[in-house]
Amino acid sequence: MGLLEGKVAVITGAGSGMGRASVGVFAREGARVVAVDISGAQKETAAEIGSQVVPLHGDVTQEADVVAAMKAAVDEFGRLDAVLNVAGIAEPSLLRNVTPEHYDKIMNVNLRGVLLGTKHAIRAMRVTGGSIVNWASVGGLNGSAYTGVYAATKAGVISFSKTAAIEAGARGIRVNCICPGYVKTAMSAGHEENDPSILQKPAMGRGAEPEEIAEVAAFLASDRASYVSGAIIPVDGGWSAKLA
């Protein structure tokens, strides 16, 4: 019996990085998954993992697509137990150079997308209960140059996730946030070469593999985390524990 045997999950950003890794970990632990992505790569994720994964094209900034993802889980598998709002983007910019277009793009995916995912997960789980795991970032806990808008979105995710935990707790819905640090994904490709100091930030002196973040999400979605809600959990190798 896996940690998530019999459970059904919707995972966004499932075409790459931590979303794709989460699909793999959830499937390994016995869950059935609706794997959502805008890129088309969710089909590759599903083909690689097997029949317990259903790929679905979806744009997390579009409410109709988010509703469709929750419905797909119930239609395909008969229930919905967990939603992982992983999809996100990062584009560096000094605050003095931020344009309205940059602001809207980052806000729409990272904040609006996670808010919509949380909203409709709560609606889908309001009778049965369940677990929502939202992706924030160590950037939502602390600041750094070039990340002003990105960090603001992640701080926003942390804030409204706490509110969601309060509002939905009586219905048996748990809402928690994961705050990854530096994770070795396609989105961070070249970061070590361009900024070698990135590896000095985690106390452990290395970046994370995407699966290391996914393992924490699997625990939070499981019954073993039955009294964990409203938690903001850095999974950053000790980065946020440091003062400098």
C-alpha positions as CSV (number, residue, x, y, z in Angstrom):
1,M,0.0,0.0,0.0
2,G,1.4,3.4,-1.0
3,L,1.1,6.5,1.0
4,L,-1.6,7.8,-1.3
5,E,-3.3,4.5,-2.3
6,G,-6.8,5.2,-3.6
7,K,-6.5,8.9,-3.7
8,V,-7.1,11.1,-6.7
9,A,-5.1,14.3,-7.4
10,V,-5.1,17.2,-9.8
11,I,-1.5,18.6,-10.4
12,T,-0.8,21.7,-12.4
13,G,2.5,22.5,-14.1
14,A,2.6,18.7,-14.8
15,G,4.7,19.0,-18.0
16,S,8.0,19.8,-16.3
17,G,9.9,20.4,-13.2
18,M,8.3,20.0,-9.8
19,G,4.9,19.4,-11.3
20,R,6.1,16.5,-13.4
21,A,8.1,15.1,-10.5
22,S,5.0,15.4,-8.3
23,V,2.9,13.4,-10.8
24,G,5.6,10.6,-10.6
25,V,5.8,10.5,-6.9
26,F,2.0,10.6,-6.5
27,A,1.6,7.7,-9.0
28,R,4.3,5.7,-7.3
29,E,2.5,6.1,-4.0
30,G,-0.8,4.8,-5.5
31,A,-2.6,7.9,-6.5
32,R,-4.4,8.5,-9.8
33,V,-3.7,11.9,-11.2
34,V,-5.1,14.5,-13.6
35,A,-1.9,16.1,-15.0
36,V,-2.5,19.6,-16.2
37,D,-0.2,21.8,-18.3
38,I,-0.5,24.5,-20.9
39,S,2.5,23.3,-23.0
40,G,1.4,19.9,-24.2
41,A,4.2,18.2,-22.3
42,Q,1.6,16.8,-19.8
43,K,1.0,14.1,-22.5
44,E,4.7,13.0,-22.2
45,T,4.4,12.9,-18.4
46,A,1.3,10.7,-18.7
47,A,2.9,8.4,-21.3
48,E,6.0,8.0,-19.2
49,I,4.1,7.1,-16.0
50,G,1.2,5.1,-17.1
51,S,-2.6,4.6,-17.2
52,Q,-3.2,6.1,-13.7
53,V,-2.3,9.5,-15.1
54,V,-4.8,11.4,-17.4
55,P,-3.2,14.4,-19.2
56,L,-5.3,17.6,-19.6
57,H,-4.5,20.8,-21.4
58,G,-5.2,23.7,-19.1
59,D,-4.3,27.3,-18.6
60,V,-4.3,28.1,-14.8
61,T,-5.1,31.7,-15.5
62,Q,-8.5,30.8,-17.1
63,E,-11.2,29.9,-14.6
64,A,-13.0,27.6,-17.0
65,D,-9.9,25.5,-17.4
66,V,-9.4,25.2,-13.7
67,V,-13.0,24.2,-13.2
68,A,-12.6,21.6,-16.0
69,A,-9.5,20.1,-14.3
70,M,-11.5,19.5,-11.1
71,K,-14.4,18.1,-13.0
72,A,-12.1,15.8,-15.0
73,A,-10.8,14.2,-11.8
74,V,-14.4,13.4,-10.6
75,D,-15.6,12.3,-14.0
76,E,-12.5,10.0,-14.7
77,F,-11.9,8.7,-11.2
78,G,-15.0,9.4,-9.2
79,R,-13.5,11.7,-6.6
80,L,-11.0,14.4,-5.8
81,D,-8.7,14.2,-2.7
82,A,-5.8,16.5,-3.4
83,V,-4.9,19.5,-5.6
84,L,-1.3,20.6,-6.1
85,N,-1.1,24.2,-7.5
86,V,2.4,24.0,-8.9
87,A,2.3,25.9,-12.1
88,G,4.4,29.1,-11.9
89,I,6.8,31.3,-13.9
90,A,9.8,33.4,-13.0
91,E,11.2,36.3,-15.1
92,P,13.9,38.4,-13.4
93,S,13.6,42.2,-13.5
94,L,14.8,45.1,-11.4
95,L,11.9,46.9,-9.9
96,R,12.8,50.1,-11.7
97,N,12.4,48.3,-15.0
98,V,9.1,46.5,-14.3
99,T,6.6,47.0,-17.0
100,P,2.8,46.6,-16.7
101,E,3.1,43.6,-19.1
102,H,5.7,41.9,-16.9
103,Y,3.7,42.6,-13.8
104,D,0.5,41.2,-15.3
105,K,2.1,38.1,-16.7
106,I,3.8,37.0,-13.4
107,M,0.8,37.9,-11.3
108,N,-1.7,36.1,-13.5
109,V,0.1,32.8,-13.4
110,N,1.7,32.8,-10.0
111,L,-1.1,34.4,-7.9
112,R,-4.3,34.4,-9.9
113,G,-3.6,30.8,-11.1
114,V,-3.0,29.5,-7.6
115,L,-5.9,31.4,-6.2
116,L,-8.3,29.9,-8.8
117,G,-6.9,26.4,-8.1
118,T,-7.5,26.9,-4.4
119,K,-11.0,28.3,-4.9
120,H,-12.2,25.4,-7.1
121,A,-10.4,22.8,-5.1
122,I,-12.4,23.9,-2.1
123,R,-15.6,23.9,-4.0
124,A,-14.9,20.4,-5.3
125,M,-13.9,19.1,-1.8
126,R,-16.5,20.8,0.3
127,V,-18.4,17.6,1.0
128,T,-15.6,15.0,1.1
129,G,-12.7,17.1,2.5
130,G,-9.2,16.9,1.0
131,S,-5.8,18.5,0.8
132,I,-4.6,21.5,-1.1
133,V,-0.8,22.1,-1.5
134,N,0.2,25.5,-2.9
135,W,3.6,26.3,-4.3
136,A,5.1,29.4,-2.9
137,S,8.8,30.0,-2.6
138,V,11.6,31.0,-0.3
139,G,11.3,34.2,-2.3
140,G,7.9,34.7,-0.6
141,L,9.7,34.7,2.8
142,N,12.6,36.9,1.9
143,G,13.6,39.4,-0.7
144,S,16.4,39.4,-3.3
145,A,17.3,41.6,-6.2
146,Y,15.5,41.1,-9.6
147,T,12.7,39.1,-8.0
148,G,10.3,41.9,-6.7
149,V,7.2,40.9,-8.6
150,Y,7.9,37.2,-8.4
151,A,8.4,37.4,-4.6
152,A,5.2,39.5,-4.2
153,T,3.2,36.7,-5.9
154,K,4.7,34.1,-3.6
155,A,4.1,36.2,-0.5
156,G,0.5,36.5,-1.7
157,V,0.2,32.7,-2.1
158,I,1.4,32.3,1.5
159,S,-1.1,34.9,2.8
160,F,-4.2,33.6,1.0
161,S,-3.3,30.0,1.7
162,K,-3.5,30.7,5.4
163,T,-6.9,32.3,4.9
164,A,-8.1,29.3,2.9
165,A,-7.0,27.0,5.7
166,I,-9.1,29.0,8.1
167,E,-12.1,29.2,5.9
168,A,-12.1,25.5,4.7
169,G,-10.9,23.7,7.8
170,A,-14.4,23.0,9.2
171,R,-15.1,21.1,6.0
172,G,-12.1,18.8,6.5
173,I,-10.1,20.6,3.8
174,R,-6.4,21.2,4.7
175,V,-4.4,23.9,2.9
176,N,-0.6,24.1,3.2
177,C,2.2,25.9,1.4
178,I,5.5,24.6,0.2
179,C,8.3,27.1,-0.2
180,P,11.1,25.6,-2.3
181,G,14.5,27.1,-2.5
182,Y,16.8,26.5,-5.5
183,V,15.5,23.5,-7.4
184,K,17.3,22.0,-10.4
185,T,14.6,22.3,-13.1
186,A,14.5,23.5,-16.7
187,M,13.3,26.9,-15.5
188,S,16.5,27.3,-13.5
189,A,18.8,25.9,-16.2
190,G,22.0,27.9,-16.4
191,H,21.5,29.5,-13.0
192,E,24.5,27.8,-11.4
193,E,26.8,28.9,-14.2
194,N,25.5,32.5,-14.2
195,D,25.4,32.9,-10.5
196,P,27.6,30.3,-8.7
197,S,26.7,31.9,-5.3
198,I,23.3,30.3,-5.6
199,L,24.8,27.1,-4.1
200,Q,26.1,29.0,-1.1
201,K,22.6,30.1,-0.1
202,P,21.2,26.7,1.0
203,A,22.9,25.5,4.2
204,M,23.3,22.1,2.6
205,G,25.4,23.6,-0.2
206,R,23.4,22.2,-3.1
207,G,20.2,22.6,-5.1
208,A,17.2,20.3,-4.7
209,E,16.1,17.7,-7.1
210,P,12.4,18.2,-8.1
211,E,11.5,14.9,-6.5
212,E,12.7,16.1,-3.1
213,I,10.0,18.8,-3.2
214,A,7.4,16.4,-4.5
215,E,8.0,14.0,-1.6
216,V,6.9,16.7,0.9
217,A,3.8,17.4,-1.1
218,A,3.0,13.7,-1.0
219,F,3.2,13.7,2.7
220,L,0.9,16.7,3.0
221,A,-1.6,15.1,0.7
222,S,-1.6,11.9,2.7
223,D,-3.7,10.9,5.8
224,R,-0.4,11.0,7.8
225,A,-0.7,14.8,7.6
226,S,-4.3,14.8,8.9
227,Y,-3.7,17.6,11.4
228,V,-1.4,19.7,9.3
229,S,-3.1,22.8,7.9
230,G,-2.1,26.4,7.4
231,A,1.5,25.4,7.5
232,I,4.2,27.3,5.5
233,I,7.0,24.8,4.9
234,P,10.4,25.8,3.5
235,V,11.9,23.0,1.5
236,D,15.1,24.9,0.8
237,G,18.1,23.0,2.3
238,G,18.3,25.5,5.1
239,W,18.3,28.7,3.0
240,S,15.6,30.5,4.9
241,A,17.2,29.7,8.2
242,K,20.2,31.9,7.4
243,L,20.3,35.6,8.2
244,A,22.6,36.3,5.2
